[in-house]
Amino acid sequence: MTTFKVLGMTCSHCVGFVTEALEELPGVESVEIDLSTGTVALATDRPVEPAAIRAAVEAAGYEVER
């Protein structure tokens, strides 16, 4: 399980956009987001490059906290 924070999510629509973007990455099995903390838990069946995760989140219009 990979856990990280995403900045800029403010509502359930934001959660949907980020979830959809991450679910499209090869190897991603599930995405769980806690909107109150901005925390994303990503379950994968193989390693997913951090750069790919960051690119997917940014393409959805949000930012991964560094």
DAKA-V790499 format. One record per run of one state. SS is the DSSP state (H for helix, E for strand, C for the rest). FROM is the first residue (numbers start at 1). LEN is the number of residues. Records with the same first field share a line. If there is no record, write none. Layout:
BEGIN
SS: FROM-LEN ; FROM-LEN
END
This chain:
BEGIN
C: 1-1 ; 8-4 ; 24-4 ; 35-4 ; 45-5 ; 60-3 ; 65-2
E: 2-6 ; 28-7 ; 39-6 ; 63-2
H: 12-12 ; 50-10
END
